[in-house]
Amino acid sequence: MSVPPRMGFEPWAWFAFALVGLTLGLLLFLGCRTGGPTAVLVYRQGPLWLGLASAVLMTGGLLWSARRRPLLQRGRVWPLGLLGGSLWVCSLPIAYPSSHEGKFSATHFSLPFAGPARVLVGGEERMKNRFLFDPSRRFGSVFAAEAGGPLTVLAPAAARVAARAEGELVLCVAEAEYLFFEGLEPGSCALEPGAEVSRGQVLASAAGPLTVFLQDGLERGRAEGVPMRYFGYRSDGRVADSGVPIPPQVVVNLAAR
């Protein structure tokens, strides 16, 4: 009695295995928390392109198999299943695995505004912090004036102005630590790069939401966010020696009163 030949893997299946290997390599690389521009680029672009490649190859594999029946054979189930797993992994909303995780800046920051403000974005909950998926803004916060009107933006620490653009200001607060302010009213900041500022000094005003985040480089899209804590503030009526404001708290800078 003759035994049917055992079917090996088809050409497209080997590409599938290679693609799954790249996906595992991406997860391993990001899990090592190496930091730097390469890690930021891999996090931003890797899942997108690997997920797209998985979808295309999975579709191609199904079309190939449909033309060579029976559709599901032993040599096709594994590569199709692994491609589906790769596509699923690449579509997961995974917070950026920062190399600075748990390593707070040594700088003692005051809240960067005068008067009460509501926290719109912050903390580690996905529903309250969209910045978890942005390497640069990973540990950032967004504030808005609670009583209406613009926020008076203050320097939260002694620093040097590193850059200024329309609606944006960047302070160098320490070596490899750049504090970004976004959402400033146009024309409200007259500081020039190189100027020294002291804690509590008025920097500008913000009519809408004020975004504040600390990163380890000046270049956008290539730097990682750095965790930061605020000191000496009141949160929902209670004094906090230090902490990270989270939505929907209303916070007040005690030093600015």
C-alpha positions in Angstrom: 0.0 0.0 0.0 1.5 3.3 -1.1 1.9 6.2 1.3 1.1 9.7 0.0 4.0 12.0 0.0 4.3 14.3 2.9 3.7 17.9 1.9 6.3 20.4 2.9 6.0 24.2 3.3 5.2 26.2 0.2 7.4 29.2 -0.9 5.2 31.8 0.6 5.2 30.0 4.0 9.0 30.6 4.4 8.4 34.3 3.9 5.7 34.1 6.6 8.1 32.5 9.1 10.7 35.2 8.3 8.1 37.9 8.9 7.0 36.4 12.2 10.7 36.3 13.2 11.0 40.0 12.5 7.9 40.7 14.6 9.4 38.7 17.5 12.7 40.6 17.1 10.8 43.9 17.2 9.2 42.9 20.5 12.5 41.8 22.0 14.3 44.9 20.9 11.6 47.2 22.4 11.4 45.1 25.5 15.1 45.7 26.1 14.3 49.4 26.5 17.5 50.5 24.7 16.3 54.1 24.2 17.6 56.5 21.7 16.5 57.5 18.2 16.6 53.9 16.8 14.1 52.7 19.5 11.8 55.6 18.8 11.9 54.9 15.1 11.3 51.2 15.5 8.3 51.9 17.8 6.8 54.4 15.5 7.3 52.6 12.2 7.9 48.9 13.0 4.4 47.7 13.9 2.9 49.6 11.0 5.1 48.1 8.3 5.2 44.6 9.8 1.4 44.6 10.3 0.9 45.7 6.7 3.3 43.1 5.4 1.6 40.4 7.5 -1.8 41.3 6.1 -0.5 41.4 2.5 1.3 38.0 2.9 -1.7 36.4 4.7 -4.0 37.5 1.8 -1.5 36.2 -0.7 -1.1 32.9 1.1 -4.9 32.4 1.2 -5.2 33.2 -2.6 -2.3 30.8 -3.3 -4.0 28.1 -1.2 -7.4 28.7 -2.8 -6.0 27.9 -6.2 -4.3 24.7 -5.0 -7.0 22.8 -3.1 -7.6 21.5 -0.5 -7.4 24.9 1.0 -6.2 24.0 4.5 -3.4 21.6 4.6 -0.8 20.8 7.4 1.9 22.9 5.7 -0.5 25.9 5.5 -2.1 26.1 8.9 1.1 27.0 10.7 2.2 29.9 8.5 -1.4 31.3 8.2 -1.9 31.1 12.0 1.5 32.7 12.7 0.7 35.5 10.3 -2.6 36.1 12.0 -0.8 36.3 15.3 1.8 38.7 13.9 -1.0 41.0 12.6 -2.8 40.9 16.0 0.4 41.8 17.9 1.2 44.7 15.5 -2.3 46.1 16.0 -2.1 46.1 19.8 -2.0 49.6 21.5 1.3 49.1 23.4 2.5 52.0 25.5 6.0 53.1 24.5 8.5 51.1 26.6 10.8 54.0 27.6 14.3 53.5 28.8 13.5 56.2 31.4 10.6 54.3 32.9 10.6 54.8 36.7 13.6 57.2 36.5 12.2 60.6 37.5 14.1 63.7 36.7 16.1 65.0 39.7 14.7 68.5 39.0 12.1 69.7 41.5 9.3 71.2 39.3 6.6 73.5 40.4 3.3 73.5 38.5 3.9 75.7 35.3 1.1 78.1 35.8 -0.6 80.4 38.3 -4.2 79.8 39.5 -6.3 76.6 39.5 -6.2 74.4 36.4 -7.9 71.1 35.5 -5.7 68.2 34.4 -6.9 66.9 31.0 -4.2 64.4 30.2 -1.7 62.6 32.5 -0.9 59.5 34.5 -0.6 55.9 33.4 -4.2 55.0 32.5 -4.8 54.6 28.8 -8.2 56.2 28.9 -6.7 59.3 30.6 -3.4 59.7 28.8 -3.1 59.4 25.0 0.6 60.4 25.4 1.4 56.8 26.5 1.8 56.0 22.8 4.0 59.0 21.9 7.7 58.5 22.8 8.5 62.2 23.3 5.3 63.0 25.3 5.3 59.7 27.1 5.2 61.3 30.6 3.5 64.6 29.6 0.5 66.4 30.9 -2.2 68.8 29.6 -3.8 71.5 31.8 -6.6 74.0 31.2 -7.7 77.0 33.2 -10.5 76.1 35.6 -12.0 79.5 36.1 -12.0 80.5 32.4 -9.6 82.9 30.7 -6.0 82.2 29.8 -3.4 80.5 32.0 -0.4 82.5 33.1 2.5 80.2 32.3 5.3 80.2 34.8 8.8 78.7 34.7 8.6 75.6 36.9 12.3 75.6 37.6 15.4 77.6 36.9 16.4 77.1 33.2 17.7 78.4 30.0 15.6 79.1 26.9 16.6 76.5 24.3 14.2 77.2 21.5 11.1 79.2 20.7 8.5 78.9 17.9 5.0 80.0 17.3 2.9 78.8 20.3 5.8 76.8 21.7 8.7 77.3 24.1 11.5 74.9 25.1 13.5 75.2 28.3 16.8 73.4 29.1 16.4 72.5 32.8 19.4 70.1 33.1 21.8 68.1 31.0 19.8 66.2 28.4 16.5 67.4 29.8 14.3 69.8 27.7 11.0 71.0 28.9 8.4 71.7 26.2 5.5 74.0 26.4 2.8 73.8 23.7 -0.4 75.8 23.3 1.0 79.2 24.1 -0.8 82.3 22.8 1.0 83.7 19.7 3.1 86.7 20.7 2.7 86.1 24.4 6.3 85.0 24.9 9.1 87.5 24.3 12.0 85.4 25.5 14.9 84.6 23.1 17.0 81.5 23.0 19.8 81.7 25.5 17.9 83.7 28.0 18.0 82.6 31.7 14.8 82.2 33.6 14.1 81.7 37.3 11.5 79.5 39.0 8.1 81.3 39.0 9.0 83.8 36.3 6.2 84.6 33.9 6.9 83.0 30.5 3.7 83.5 28.4 0.0 82.8 28.5 -2.2 80.0 27.2 -5.8 80.6 26.2 -6.5 76.9 25.6 -5.0 73.6 26.8 -1.4 73.8 27.9 0.8 70.8 27.1 3.9 70.2 29.1 6.4 67.4 28.7 10.1 66.7 29.4 12.3 64.8 26.9 16.0 63.9 26.7 16.8 65.7 23.5 15.9 68.9 21.7 15.0 67.2 18.3 11.4 66.3 17.8 10.5 62.7 16.9 13.8 61.3 17.9 13.9 61.9 21.7 12.3 60.0 24.6 10.2 61.5 27.3 11.5 61.7 30.8 9.3 61.2 33.9 8.8 64.4 36.0 7.1 65.1 39.3 5.6 68.4 40.6 6.3 69.6 44.1 4.3 71.9 46.4 0.8 71.9 45.0 -2.8 71.4 46.0 -4.9 68.7 44.3 -8.7 68.7 44.7 -8.3 70.7 48.0 -5.5 68.5 49.4 -1.9 69.5 49.7 0.5 67.3 47.8 4.2 67.4 48.6 5.0 65.8 45.3 3.2 63.8 42.6 2.0 63.4 39.1 -1.4 65.1 38.5 -4.0 63.0 36.8 -7.4 63.7 35.2 -9.8 65.1 36.3 -8.0 66.7 39.3 -8.0 70.4 39.8 -4.5 71.5 40.9 -3.1 74.8 42.2 0.5 75.9 42.4 1.0 76.8 46.0 4.2 78.7 45.4 2.4 81.0 42.9 -0.4 82.2 45.2 
